[in-house]
């Protein structure tokens, strides 16, 4: 009896396959892709989450499943992408430029010619906050202070060093430089174990909301001056920016905005990632542009055309295919 049932089932399965009806098709293999971001209090992590959310809505159509990983930041993401440990990553525009051209952390490795750009995202400001008790009112006042400049592997660390050197401060000799992750800095500032910290990030940022919400009074410090002006002229990826103080009611600042400079967050991948995967991710972000913009306040200033600015590595062919279809590239 059991053998008869098995034979009958096999017959029906064969008929179903032959006729193309009655038996569901086998699902295509799922492609898993991981997006490297940054600390959970910054904008990179929700940025990766926003992209993954949009792409995963079409996972049955594309067979792509996106996940997000909190990482050490831009330098880590570039290296992990090129090692094949990540498919995509959010990277500061200056780090993209440096990696592709073999500068800074990549001097010994040489130009990272397999790095590919996908699109740029939100502007990021080099942001400096200090406790009021520290007496720091300008970047020049950081001499002799305990300052977090960012963990190794983050994009912000070099920004901090650039800013300090631009105003004549040697971070190794003139202050006590800490290299901790951005997520830890607000608590240490509130506890009095830091006088100030830098963080290159889009605004509003959870890190600065936390830093300005405790008992210790905290103020945003301008990162300006002739030295900073020269730095911006010398580095093609830097530009002037500002931070609206309306975003941080807990800060002690009375000004409407604090002037500084910054970079852009960019979305990158490797030449080894298949064209169809990059095409699908790019298309879904751009085809759901208004939805994407609403997923974080830092995205409010975005335009489709502006998301192709600030890219120094070659654009991945998969992304380029979509941009040409959409009339964003010739």
C-alpha positions as CSV (number, residue, x, y, z in Angstrom):
1,X,0.0,0.0,0.0
2,X,2.8,2.4,1.0
3,X,4.7,1.6,-2.2
4,X,1.6,2.3,-4.3
5,X,1.2,5.7,-2.6
6,X,4.9,6.6,-3.3
7,X,4.6,5.6,-7.0
8,X,1.4,7.6,-7.3
9,X,3.0,10.6,-5.8
10,X,6.0,10.3,-8.0
11,X,3.7,10.0,-11.1
12,X,1.7,13.1,-10.1
13,X,4.9,15.1,-9.5
14,X,6.2,14.1,-12.9
15,X,3.0,15.1,-14.6
16,X,3.0,18.4,-12.7
17,X,6.5,19.3,-13.8
18,X,5.8,18.3,-17.3
19,X,2.6,20.3,-17.5
20,X,4.0,23.3,-15.6
21,X,1.1,23.3,-13.2
22,X,0.1,21.9,-9.9
23,X,3.6,22.0,-8.3
24,X,5.3,25.2,-7.1
25,X,8.6,26.2,-8.6
26,X,11.7,25.8,-6.5
27,X,12.7,29.2,-5.1
28,X,15.8,30.8,-6.5
29,X,18.9,30.7,-4.2
30,X,19.0,33.7,-1.9
31,X,22.0,36.0,-2.1
32,X,23.0,37.3,1.3
33,X,24.6,40.7,1.5
34,X,25.9,42.6,4.5
35,X,26.2,46.3,4.9
36,X,29.0,47.6,7.2
37,X,28.1,50.7,9.1
38,X,29.5,52.3,12.3
39,X,28.6,52.8,15.9
40,X,25.0,52.4,16.9
41,X,24.7,56.0,18.1
42,X,25.8,57.5,14.8
43,X,23.9,57.9,11.5
44,X,25.8,55.1,9.6
45,X,24.0,52.3,11.5
46,X,20.4,53.6,10.8
47,X,21.6,54.5,7.2
48,X,22.5,50.9,6.6
49,X,19.2,49.8,8.2
50,X,17.2,52.1,5.9
51,X,18.9,50.7,2.8
52,X,18.4,47.1,4.0
53,X,14.8,47.8,4.8
54,X,14.0,49.1,1.3
55,X,15.9,46.3,-0.5
56,X,14.4,43.5,1.7
57,X,10.9,44.5,0.7
58,X,11.7,43.1,-2.7
59,X,13.7,40.0,-1.5
60,X,11.4,37.6,-3.3
61,X,11.8,39.5,-6.6
62,X,15.6,39.8,-6.4
63,X,16.5,36.9,-4.2
64,X,18.6,39.3,-2.1
65,X,18.6,39.4,1.7
66,X,20.3,42.4,3.3
67,X,21.7,42.5,6.9
68,X,23.4,45.3,8.7
69,X,26.5,45.1,10.8
70,X,27.8,47.7,13.4
71,X,31.5,48.2,12.7
72,X,34.5,50.3,13.6
73,X,33.7,52.7,10.8
74,X,35.0,53.8,7.4
75,X,38.5,52.3,7.4
76,X,37.3,49.0,8.7
77,X,34.5,49.0,6.1
78,X,36.8,49.6,3.2
79,X,39.2,46.9,4.2
80,X,36.4,44.4,5.0
81,X,34.7,45.0,1.6
82,X,37.9,44.5,-0.3
83,X,38.7,41.4,1.7
84,X,35.2,40.0,0.8
85,X,33.9,40.1,4.4
86,X,31.3,42.7,3.6
87,X,29.5,43.4,0.3
88,X,28.7,47.1,1.0
89,X,29.7,49.8,3.5
90,X,29.1,53.3,4.5
91,X,32.3,55.3,4.2
92,X,33.3,58.9,4.6
93,X,34.1,60.6,1.3
94,X,37.6,61.4,2.4
95,X,38.3,57.8,3.2
96,X,37.0,56.7,-0.1
97,X,39.4,59.1,-1.8
98,X,42.3,58.1,0.4
99,X,41.7,54.3,-0.1
100,X,41.3,54.5,-3.9
101,X,44.5,56.7,-4.2
102,X,46.6,54.8,-1.6
103,X,46.9,57.5,1.0
104,X,46.9,57.7,4.8
105,X,46.1,54.1,6.2
106,X,46.6,52.7,2.7
107,X,50.0,54.1,2.0
108,X,51.7,50.7,2.6
109,X,49.0,48.7,0.8
110,X,48.9,51.1,-2.2
111,X,45.8,52.2,-4.2
112,X,42.8,50.1,-3.6
113,X,41.7,49.9,-7.2
114,X,38.9,47.4,-6.6
115,X,36.9,49.9,-4.5
116,X,33.7,51.0,-6.3
117,X,31.3,53.8,-5.5
118,X,27.6,53.4,-5.5
119,X,26.1,56.7,-4.3
120,X,26.7,59.4,-1.7
121,X,24.3,60.1,1.2
122,X,24.1,62.8,3.9
123,X,26.6,65.5,4.8
124,X,28.7,64.9,7.9
125,X,30.2,67.6,10.1
126,X,33.4,67.4,12.0
127,X,31.8,68.1,15.4
128,X,33.5,69.1,18.6
129,X,31.9,69.3,22.1
130,X,33.4,70.1,25.4
131,X,32.3,70.3,29.0
132,X,31.7,73.9,30.1
133,X,33.9,73.3,33.2
134,X,36.9,72.4,30.9
135,X,37.1,76.1,29.7
136,X,37.3,75.0,26.1
137,X,35.7,77.7,23.9
138,X,37.7,77.2,20.7
139,X,39.6,74.3,19.1
140,X,42.9,76.0,20.1
141,X,41.9,75.6,23.8
142,X,42.2,71.8,23.5
143,X,45.9,72.0,24.4
144,X,46.6,70.2,27.6
145,X,43.1,68.6,27.6
146,X,41.9,65.0,27.5
147,X,40.2,64.7,24.1
148,X,38.8,61.7,22.2
149,X,39.8,61.9,18.6
150,X,38.2,58.6,17.5
151,X,39.0,54.9,17.5
152,X,41.5,53.5,15.0
153,X,39.5,52.3,12.0
154,X,37.1,55.1,12.1
155,X,36.9,57.9,9.5
156,X,36.6,60.6,12.1
157,X,40.1,60.0,13.6
158,X,41.9,61.5,10.6
159,X,39.4,64.4,10.5
160,X,40.2,65.1,14.1
161,X,44.0,65.0,13.5
162,X,43.6,67.2,10.4
163,X,41.6,69.8,12.3
164,X,44.1,69.8,15.2
165,X,47.2,70.0,12.9
166,X,45.5,72.8,11.0
167,X,45.5,75.0,14.1
168,X,49.0,74.0,15.2
169,X,48.2,71.3,17.7
170,X,50.2,68.0,17.7
171,X,47.7,65.5,19.0
172,X,50.5,63.2,20.3
173,X,52.3,65.9,22.3
174,X,50.0,68.8,23.0
175,X,47.0,66.9,24.5
176,X,46.0,63.6,26.0
177,X,44.4,61.9,22.9
178,X,42.0,59.0,23.5
179,X,41.1,56.5,20.8
180,X,37.7,55.2,22.0
181,X,34.6,54.5,20.0
182,X,32.1,57.4,19.5
183,X,29.4,55.5,21.4
184,X,31.5,55.6,24.6
185,X,32.5,59.2,24.5
186,X,29.3,60.9,25.7
187,X,29.3,58.9,28.9
188,X,32.9,59.6,29.6
189,X,32.4,63.4,29.0
190,X,29.5,63.4,31.4
191,X,31.6,61.5,34.0
192,X,34.4,64.0,33.7
193,X,36.8,61.5,32.3
194,X,37.0,63.5,29.0
195,X,37.2,67.2,28.5
196,X,36.0,67.1,24.9
197,X,35.5,64.8,22.0
198,X,35.3,64.9,18.2
199,X,32.8,63.0,16.1
200,X,32.3,63.3,12.4
201,X,28.6,62.5,11.9
202,X,25.3,63.6,10.3
203,X,22.9,65.5,12.5
204,X,20.9,65.0,14.6
205,X,23.1,62.3,16.3
206,X,22.2,60.2,19.2
207,X,25.7,60.6,20.6
208,X,25.3,64.4,20.9
209,X,21.8,64.1,22.3
210,X,23.2,61.9,25.0
211,X,26.2,64.1,25.6
212,X,24.0,67.2,26.2
213,X,21.4,65.4,28.3
214,X,23.3,64.8,31.5
215,X,24.1,66.8,34.6
216,X,27.5,68.0,33.2
217,X,26.9,71.1,31.1
218,X,28.2,70.7,27.5
219,X,28.7,73.1,24.6
220,X,29.4,72.7,20.9
221,X,32.7,74.3,19.9
222,X,33.3,76.0,16.5
223,X,36.0,74.4,14.3
224,X,37.0,77.4,12.4
225,X,39.9,79.8,11.7
226,X,42.5,80.6,9.1
227,X,44.1,77.2,9.5
228,X,40.8,75.4,8.9
229,X,40.2,77.6,5.8
230,X,43.6,76.5,4.4
231,X,42.8,72.8,5.2
232,X,39.5,73.0,3.2
233,X,41.3,74.6,0.2
234,X,44.0,71.9,0.4
235,X,41.7,68.8,0.6
236,X,39.2,68.3,-2.2
237,X,36.8,66.3,0.0
238,X,36.3,68.9,2.7
239,X,33.8,71.7,2.7
240,X,32.4,74.2,5.2
241,X,29.3,73.1,7.1
242,X,27.3,74.0,10.2
243,X,25.3,72.4,13.0
244,X,21.8,73.8,13.8
245,X,21.6,74.2,17.6
246,X,17.9,73.8,17.5
247,X,18.6,70.0,17.2
248,X,20.3,70.0,20.6
249,X,18.2,71.9,23.2
250,X,20.3,70.5,26.0
251,X,23.5,72.2,24.8
252,X,24.6,75.4,26.5
253,X,25.1,77.3,23.2
254,X,23.1,80.4,22.6
255,X,24.0,80.7,18.9
256,X,21.6,79.4,16.2
257,X,24.4,77.4,14.6
258,X,27.9,76.3,15.1
259,X,30.3,76.6,12.1
260,X,32.7,73.8,11.2
261,X,33.6,71.7,8.2
262,X,32.8,68.3,7.0
263,X,32.6,65.5,4.4
264,X,29.9,63.3,2.9
265,X,28.8,59.8,3.8
266,X,29.1,57.5,0.8
267,X,27.9,54.0,0.0
268,X,30.6,51.8,-1.5
269,X,31.2,48.2,-2.7
270,X,33.8,46.1,-4.5
271,X,34.4,45.4,-8.1
272,X,33.8,41.7,-7.2
273,X,30.2,42.2,-6.1
274,X,27.9,41.1,-9.0
275,X,26.4,43.8,-11.2
276,X,22.8,42.6,-10.7
277,X,23.1,42.8,-6.9
278,X,24.5,46.4,-7.0
279,X,21.8,47.3,-9.6
280,X,19.0,46.0,-7.4
281,X,20.2,47.8,-4.3
282,X,20.7,51.1,-6.2
283,X,17.4,50.9,-8.0
284,X,15.4,50.2,-4.9
285,X,16.9,53.2,-3.0
286,X,16.3,55.6,-5.9
287,X,12.9,54.2,-6.9
288,X,11.8,54.7,-3.2
289,X,13.6,58.0,-2.8
290,X,10.9,59.9,-0.9
291,X,10.5,56.9,1.5
292,X,14.2,56.7,2.0
293,X,14.5,60.4,2.8
294,X,11.9,60.0,5.6
295,X,13.9,57.2,7.3
296,X,16.3,59.6,9.1
297,X,16.3,63.4,9.6
298,X,19.8,63.6,8.2
299,X,18.5,62.5,4.8
300,X,16.1,65.5,4.5
301,X,18.6,67.5,2.4
302,X,19.2,64.8,-0.2
303,X,18.5,65.1,-3.9
304,X,18.9,62.3,-6.5
305,X,21.4,64.3,-8.5
306,X,23.4,65.2,-5.3
307,X,23.8,61.5,-4.4
308,X,26.1,61.2,-7.4
309,X,28.5,63.9,-6.0
310,X,31.5,63.3,-3.7
311,X,32.4,60.0,-5.4
312,X,36.1,59.5,-6.1
313,X,36.3,55.8,-6.8
314,X,34.8,54.6,-10.1
315,X,31.0,54.0,-10.0
316,X,30.2,50.3,-10.0
317,X,28.8,49.1,-13.4
318,X,25.6,47.9,-11.7
319,X,24.9,51.3,-10.3
320,X,25.9,53.0,-13.5
321,X,23.4,50.9,-15.4
322,X,20.6,52.2,-13.2
323,X,21.7,55.8,-13.4
324,X,21.7,55.7,-17.2
325,X,18.3,54.1,-17.3
326,X,17.0,56.8,-14.9
327,X,18.6,59.6,-16.9
328,X,20.9,60.6,-14.0
329,X,24.0,59.7,-16.1
330,X,24.7,59.9,-19.9
